[in-house]
């Protein structure tokens, strides 16, 4: 009788574990700052964080494939050496984004040619249980970084302006000189061509703030200097039916600003972290968006990285109500990452 009870208990435990596995998905989005090479021992720290945060899927920005070493294969080998098994296809030498998963990658292709100035967009498909997923891993155009203008800096040269520019039409016009809005439009068009029974995730470093953050409530905070800006990428995705997982969970941008850049890093000189040293240039520019006709909801949303930020060229201790998962050890980047657990 005891053996039968034990067998039933083990069977129930295994079934519960399996059921959880095929009904939940942990997605990690991280800009790895030149593959972790700027931070001492940064590359192995990328693998350490993936394992520590138990990510099922990882979307990378700032892949470089240095010294003819394929980053995806390199990180897969590092993970295997540490006892973690993931799947991934070889990264294109000119594509600065990557994708790995605990589930086999069924299809993968880049949206743009190798030498395109549109930024990196990598489309990957996996199947989890009975559900099909399509992921778009992004690292969008970093030029014409117009959110610097109200803070008194040029978004192209990074030099200080004579006066801050707060006129919204001027800011938007400058922002649209980038290729970011075009890339988002192309992604949306690509999504519309797909079978809509799939669930879609668009995640990465957009190099652009959100209209959900530059609001009336924040216009006098974070050196916005009164500007309420309808940033294109977030507006376009929202109109296309995509949901910003972080803002869905934390709708108040004052209490939960969710800054992902610049992040403080104790192992790097502050001069490498502060691009606008006389300004509070903190922003949320890394995102995990989703769209799904079938049930698919974020149940936990965390910022991953040091709790400190960089403000006025100095380390800024935690000054928000944001929830953090702190690094296991070395933090490999100047961005915060996002970890979102979805249930479906």
matplotlib code that plots the C-alpha trace (Angstrom):
import matplotlib.pyplot as plt

x = [0.0, 2.8, 4.5, 1.3, 0.8, 4.4, 4.0, 0.8, 2.5, 5.5, 3.1, 1.1, 4.3, 5.6, 2.3, 2.1, 5.6, 4.9, 1.6, 3.3, 6.1, 3.8, 1.5, 4.0, 6.8, 9.5, 10.9, 14.1, 15.0, 18.5, 20.9, 24.2, 26.4, 28.9, 28.4, 29.4, 32.9, 32.9, 32.5, 35.3, 34.1, 30.9, 30.4, 30.1, 27.9, 25.4, 25.0, 24.9, 22.0, 20.0, 20.4, 19.7, 16.5, 15.4, 14.5, 12.7, 13.4, 16.1, 16.1, 19.5, 20.5, 24.0, 25.3, 28.6, 30.1, 33.5, 36.7, 34.6, 33.1, 29.4, 27.7, 24.7, 26.8, 29.3, 26.6, 24.9, 28.3, 28.8, 25.3, 25.9, 29.2, 27.1, 24.5, 21.8, 20.4, 19.1, 18.4, 19.5, 20.4, 23.8, 23.7, 24.2, 27.6, 25.9, 22.8, 23.1, 20.3, 20.0, 17.5, 17.7, 15.1, 14.6, 12.4, 13.7, 13.7, 11.4, 12.0, 14.1, 14.9, 16.0, 13.6, 16.3, 19.4, 22.8, 23.9, 20.5, 20.4, 17.0, 18.5, 18.3, 15.1, 15.2, 12.0, 11.9, 9.2, 8.9, 6.2, 5.5, 3.0, 0.2, 0.9, 2.8, 4.8, 6.5, 9.2, 10.7, 14.1, 14.9, 17.8, 16.5, 18.3, 20.2, 20.6, 18.3, 17.8, 15.3, 14.5, 17.9, 16.6, 14.4, 17.4, 19.6, 21.6, 21.7, 20.4, 22.9, 26.1, 25.5, 26.8, 25.2, 22.8, 22.7, 19.1, 16.9, 14.3, 10.8, 8.5, 6.8, 6.5, 10.2, 11.0, 8.8, 10.2, 13.7, 12.7, 11.3, 14.6, 15.5, 14.5, 12.7, 9.1, 9.7, 11.0, 8.0, 5.6, 7.4, 7.1, 3.4, 2.9, 4.8, 2.7, -0.5, 0.7, 1.0, -1.6, -3.3, -3.8, -0.1, 1.0, 3.3, 6.1, 8.1, 11.0, 14.3, 16.1, 14.0, 16.3, 13.1, 10.9, 7.2, 4.2, 3.0, 5.9, 6.1, 2.7, 1.1, 2.0, 5.7, 6.0, 7.8, 9.9, 13.1, 14.1, 11.1, 10.7, 7.0, 7.1, 4.3, 5.5, 3.6, 6.6, 6.0, 7.1, 4.9, 1.9, 2.1, 2.3, -0.6, -2.7, -1.8, -3.1, 0.1, 0.4, 3.4, 3.8, 5.6, 3.1, 0.2, 1.5, 2.7, 0.5, 1.8, 4.9, 5.6, 5.8, 7.1, 9.2, 10.8, 14.0, 16.1, 18.8, 21.3, 21.9, 24.5, 27.3, 29.8, 32.4, 32.6, 33.7, 30.8, 32.1, 31.2, 27.6, 26.8, 26.1, 24.3, 26.2, 24.3, 20.9, 18.5, 18.3, 16.9, 14.3, 12.5, 13.7, 13.7, 10.4, 8.5, 5.3, 2.8, -0.3, -2.4, -6.0, -5.6, -5.2, -1.7, -1.2, 1.9, 1.7, 5.0, 7.0, 10.5, 13.3, 16.6, 19.8, 21.2, 18.7, 20.8, 20.7, 22.7, 21.5, 23.4, 26.5, 26.5, 25.3, 21.7, 20.4, 16.9, 14.3, 11.3, 8.9, 10.1, 10.6, 14.0, 15.6, 19.2, 22.2, 23.6, 27.1, 28.6, 26.1, 27.3, 25.7, 24.7, 21.0, 18.5, 16.9, 13.3, 11.9, 8.3, 6.5, 3.5, 0.7, -1.3]
y = [0.0, 2.4, 1.6, 2.3, 5.6, 6.6, 5.7, 7.8, 10.7, 10.6, 10.4, 13.4, 15.4, 14.6, 15.4, 18.7, 19.7, 18.8, 20.7, 23.8, 23.5, 23.5, 26.2, 28.8, 30.5, 32.7, 35.2, 37.1, 40.1, 41.5, 43.9, 42.2, 45.3, 44.1, 40.4, 41.3, 42.2, 45.7, 44.3, 42.0, 38.4, 39.7, 36.9, 34.0, 36.2, 36.3, 32.5, 32.7, 35.1, 33.0, 30.0, 31.9, 33.4, 30.1, 31.6, 29.5, 31.9, 34.6, 37.5, 39.2, 42.7, 43.8, 40.5, 41.1, 37.7, 39.0, 37.3, 35.2, 33.4, 32.7, 34.2, 31.9, 28.8, 30.3, 31.0, 27.6, 25.9, 28.1, 27.1, 23.4, 23.6, 24.9, 22.2, 24.1, 22.9, 25.4, 25.4, 28.1, 28.6, 30.2, 34.0, 35.9, 37.7, 41.1, 40.7, 42.2, 40.2, 36.6, 34.1, 30.9, 28.7, 25.6, 24.4, 23.6, 26.6, 25.4, 28.4, 31.5, 34.3, 38.0, 40.6, 42.7, 42.1, 41.9, 45.5, 47.1, 50.3, 49.4, 47.7, 44.1, 42.1, 38.3, 36.3, 32.9, 30.2, 27.6, 25.3, 24.9, 22.2, 22.7, 26.4, 28.0, 31.2, 33.7, 35.9, 39.1, 39.9, 43.6, 46.1, 49.2, 52.1, 54.0, 57.3, 60.3, 59.5, 62.3, 61.8, 63.5, 66.8, 67.9, 67.0, 69.4, 67.0, 66.2, 62.7, 62.3, 63.9, 63.3, 66.9, 69.3, 71.8, 75.5, 75.1, 72.0, 71.4, 70.7, 71.4, 68.1, 68.5, 69.1, 66.1, 63.8, 65.1, 64.4, 61.0, 60.0, 60.6, 57.3, 53.9, 52.8, 53.5, 51.9, 48.8, 48.5, 49.0, 46.2, 43.9, 44.6, 43.9, 40.6, 39.6, 40.2, 37.8, 35.0, 32.5, 34.4, 31.3, 31.8, 34.0, 36.8, 38.4, 41.5, 42.2, 44.0, 47.3, 49.8, 52.8, 54.8, 55.6, 54.8, 57.2, 55.4, 56.9, 60.4, 61.5, 64.4, 62.7, 62.6, 65.8, 67.5, 64.5, 62.9, 66.1, 65.7, 69.5, 69.6, 67.4, 64.8, 62.8, 60.2, 58.1, 56.2, 52.7, 52.2, 54.0, 51.8, 48.6, 49.5, 50.4, 47.0, 45.2, 44.6, 45.0, 46.4, 43.7, 45.9, 48.8, 46.3, 45.1, 48.5, 51.2, 54.0, 55.5, 57.8, 55.0, 52.4, 54.2, 50.8, 52.5, 50.0, 52.5, 53.6, 51.0, 51.4, 48.8, 48.6, 47.0, 49.7, 53.4, 55.7, 57.6, 54.7, 54.7, 58.4, 59.7, 62.9, 63.6, 66.8, 65.3, 62.7, 60.7, 57.5, 55.9, 52.6, 51.6, 47.8, 46.0, 42.7, 43.3, 40.5, 39.9, 36.7, 35.7, 32.7, 33.2, 34.4, 36.7, 38.0, 36.7, 38.1, 41.0, 41.8, 44.2, 42.2, 44.0, 46.3, 48.4, 51.5, 53.7, 56.6, 60.2, 63.4, 61.4, 59.7, 56.5, 56.9, 54.6, 53.0, 55.8, 54.0, 51.2, 49.0, 45.3, 43.9, 40.5, 41.4, 39.8, 36.5, 38.0, 40.1, 42.2, 42.0, 45.2, 48.8, 48.0, 46.4, 43.2, 42.1, 38.8, 38.1, 34.9, 34.2, 31.8, 30.2]
z = [0.0, 0.9, -2.5, -4.4, -2.5, -3.2, -6.9, -7.1, -5.4, -7.8, -10.8, -9.5, -9.0, -12.5, -14.1, -12.2, -13.2, -16.9, -16.9, -15.5, -18.1, -21.1, -19.8, -18.7, -20.5, -19.0, -21.5, -20.9, -23.0, -22.6, -24.3, -23.7, -24.4, -27.0, -25.9, -22.4, -23.5, -22.0, -18.5, -17.1, -17.3, -18.8, -21.3, -18.8, -16.6, -19.5, -19.2, -15.4, -15.5, -18.0, -15.8, -12.5, -13.9, -15.4, -18.7, -21.3, -24.1, -24.5, -26.9, -27.3, -28.5, -29.4, -30.8, -32.6, -33.4, -32.5, -33.9, -36.2, -33.2, -33.7, -30.6, -30.5, -30.7, -28.2, -25.6, -26.2, -25.5, -22.4, -21.1, -21.8, -19.9, -16.9, -17.2, -19.2, -22.5, -25.0, -28.8, -31.3, -34.9, -35.8, -35.7, -38.9, -38.8, -39.7, -37.5, -34.1, -32.4, -31.3, -30.0, -28.0, -26.5, -24.3, -27.2, -30.7, -33.1, -36.0, -38.3, -38.3, -40.6, -40.6, -41.8, -43.4, -45.5, -43.8, -44.6, -43.9, -41.9, -40.4, -37.3, -36.4, -36.5, -36.2, -36.5, -34.8, -34.4, -31.6, -30.4, -26.6, -25.9, -28.4, -28.8, -31.7, -31.0, -33.2, -31.7, -33.1, -31.5, -32.0, -31.8, -33.5, -35.0, -32.2, -34.1, -33.8, -30.2, -29.8, -26.1, -25.5, -26.9, -23.9, -21.7, -23.6, -25.8, -29.5, -30.3, -33.2, -32.1, -28.3, -27.8, -25.4, -26.9, -26.2, -24.9, -24.4, -27.1, -25.8, -28.7, -29.3, -33.1, -33.4, -31.2, -33.2, -36.5, -35.3, -34.0, -37.4, -39.1, -37.5, -39.0, -35.9, -36.9, -40.4, -38.7, -36.4, -39.4, -41.2, -38.2, -37.9, -41.6, -41.2, -38.2, -40.2, -42.9, -40.3, -39.0, -36.2, -34.1, -33.1, -30.2, -31.1, -29.0, -30.0, -27.7, -27.6, -27.3, -29.2, -28.5, -28.0, -25.0, -24.8, -25.0, -21.9, -20.0, -21.4, -20.0, -18.2, -14.9, -15.8, -17.8, -14.9, -13.9, -15.3, -17.2, -19.6, -19.1, -19.8, -22.9, -23.4, -26.4, -28.5, -29.3, -32.6, -31.8, -28.8, -30.4, -33.6, -31.6, -29.4, -32.4, -33.9, -30.8, -29.0, -25.2, -23.3, -20.7, -18.2, -18.4, -18.2, -14.9, -13.6, -15.2, -13.1, -14.7, -11.7, -9.1, -11.5, -14.2, -15.1, -16.4, -18.4, -19.5, -18.3, -15.7, -13.0, -13.2, -10.4, -12.6, -15.2, -15.0, -14.6, -17.7, -19.9, -18.5, -18.6, -22.2, -21.0, -17.8, -16.9, -17.4, -15.9, -19.1, -17.7, -19.8, -20.5, -23.9, -23.6, -23.9, -24.2, -26.2, -27.0, -29.0, -29.0, -29.8, -27.6, -23.8, -23.1, -20.1, -18.1, -14.5, -13.3, -14.7, -13.3, -14.1, -14.0, -13.0, -10.4, -8.5, -9.0, -12.1, -13.5, -13.1, -13.7, -14.5, -11.0, -9.4, -8.3, -5.5, -6.0, -6.1, -7.4, -6.4, -9.2, -8.5, -9.3, -9.7, -8.9, -10.6, -9.3, -9.6, -12.3, -14.3, -18.0, -19.4, -19.2, -19.7, -17.3, -18.7, -18.5, -17.3, -18.0, -17.1, -19.3, -18.6, -21.5]

ax = plt.figure().add_subplot(projection="3d")
ax.plot(x, y, z, "-o")
ax.set_aspect("equal")
plt.show()
